[in-house]
Amino acid sequence: MTVLYNVGCKLNQYEGSCLVRCLQDSENIVIVNTCCVTREAEIKSLKKFRQAKRLFPDKKIIVTGCLAHLNPELFPDCEIIDNDRRNSLIKGIFPSPDKARYFLKIEDGCNQTCTYCVVSRIRKKVFSKPVAEIKKEIAWAKYLGFNEIVLVGANIGLYGIDTGTTLIELLGELSKIPELPRIRLSSLEPNFIDPEIISCLKDLPFCRHFHIPVQSGDDRILSLMGRQYDSHHIKNILELISKNFSDVAIGADIIVGFPEEKEEEFNNTLKLIQEFPFTHLHIFTYSPRPITDAYRFGDPVYSTEKKKRLWILKSLIAEKNFKFRQSLFNKILEVIIEKKENYIKGLSDNYIKVNIEGTCQEKELRKIRIVNVTKTETRGVLI
């Protein structure tokens, strides 16, 4: 049986699962799927590699993913599969993931020039999966019993730029599929959110959840980051989303401690989060990445200051998330059943982790339950 260690984003998880299925006839293999988006991800990847070698001394170790592609010398005495070879190996392979939700890669690559981002330097070429193949994969996911499909990619807003189509056209095609499982977008850049895509999403069984890589609420920092929008645009799209979807979850990526981010500029980000209806944040302390343009800026913000800013935002978003969940009291949610522990655990379409009292059989996993929220706790919702 192939063992998989996955580090990184949903795109990485999809590719790792595909590689497992590609190599399913091979025995005694351990795959370590690495990431290098932050220094923390790099350290975690190296730990997983050392763990694999320690726990499976008699198995063949295969290392793949972005860190292995960028710095293969970090992984001695193993087989390296770089991103190009991995993509060739998994072409046409549909995974069989042991998850409640199906991650479907529709696109790879990013041609945008954000100064801090190493991924766009490694995954440079945009490749869009043909619509016909995406439809086949949705049929495969339905056959496996999945009732939620998460569309993933390096930058899904760029879908179709290499083939003369668009993400909006793809979503329009998906809306024609009978009994389409509910659709979630993994992440969508702010510059791709406009009234047209909002209208398109409303024609789908769309999960009321946006994850937006905002990164900063300060215009000067956004400019230094090489982002293609300003804070005014962010505010406009947040209002657009809120007007079109009730009880919508809005998450964001935020980087604190970017070079030259002073207290005033951090406070602009803090004010944005305070004043607009964010419900979730992925907060990263800036870490210089070699081969990026921002690497030359150095790392002048002290680590203690970065951590202070991180915890300010963490405290704020914990409070906002709790209030969001309180607002759902006595409302009906559609929940995908994920696993059974002390409670039945599930995830609502608007990205709320839910505990359901009662029993659950194995065959109910991945199914949708209609539930009524009767209690909200600081760490979750009870049904």
C-alpha positions, 0 to 999 in steps of 0.5 A: 500500500502506498503511503502519502504525506501531503503538505500544502494547499488543496491543489497539492492534495489533489496532485498527491492523491492522483500520484497515489492512484497512478502508482497504486500497483507499486508496493513499498512506496512512500510519497512525500508531497512538498510545499515551499510557499512559506518557510514554515511549509518548507520546514514541515516538508523536510520534517515529513521527509525525515519522518518517512525515512525513519518510519519506513526504512525498507520502503522506496521514498518518492519526493515531489511537489514545489520544494522538491522541484525548487531544491531537490538537493534537500532530499538525498537518497530518494527518487525526485519527481519534479512538477513537470514529470508529475503532471505527465504521470497523473495526466488523465488520472482521477483520484479516489480520495479518502475525504468527504469532499472532492477536490477537482483541479481545473487549472495549474499555473499563474502568470501574475507577478506578485513580488512575494510569491514563489509559486508563480515562479515554479508553476509559471505556465497556465494549463486549463483542463478541458471542459469535457474532462472536467465533466468526466471527472465530476461524473467520477466524483458522483460515482464515488458518492461525493456531494461536494466538489471543490474547484482548485488550481494555482489561480482558478481565475486564470482558467481558460487564458491558454485555451480562449475560454474563461472561468465564467464559461466553464461555470456556465457549462457546469450549471447544465449538468443534471444533479450537479453536486454542490460546488465550492471555489477553493480561492478566487483572486480579488481582481476576478470577482465582479458582477458577472461571476457573481451572477454565474455562481447564483445559477449553480448549487454554489456553496455560500463561501468565498476565500479571497487572497486579500493579503493587505488592506493598505494601498502602499503595501498592496502596490509593493506586493505587486497586487492588481487591485487596491483597498477600494476594490476589495471593499466593493467586492465585499459589498457585492458578495454580501448583497447577493448571498445571505449568511455567506462566509468570507475568508481571506489570506492576510500577510503581516510583516511584509517589508516596510509594513509600518504600524499605520499600514497594518492598522489599515488592514486591521480596520478592513477586517473590523469593518467588513464581514470576514468570517475566516482568515488564513494569516501568514507572517511574511517570510522571504522566499528566494527567487521572488522579487520581494527577497531583495527587500530583506526582512526588516520587520521584527519577528516579535512584531509580526507575531503581535500583529498575527495574534491581533488579527487572530483574536479579532477573527475568532470574535467575528467568526463566533458572532457569525455562527451565533447569527445562524441560530435556529437556521437551516444548514445543509451539512456534508457528513465528514466523520463520526467521533464523539459527535457526527462531524460535518461541514455546512455550505457556508463553511461552518464545522458542525457537530450533530448529536446522534448516530451515523452509519458508514454509508452516510459519510459524504451525504448531505444532512439538513439540520437546524442550528440549536446551539453555538459554542465558542469552538463550533456549532451543535445541532 
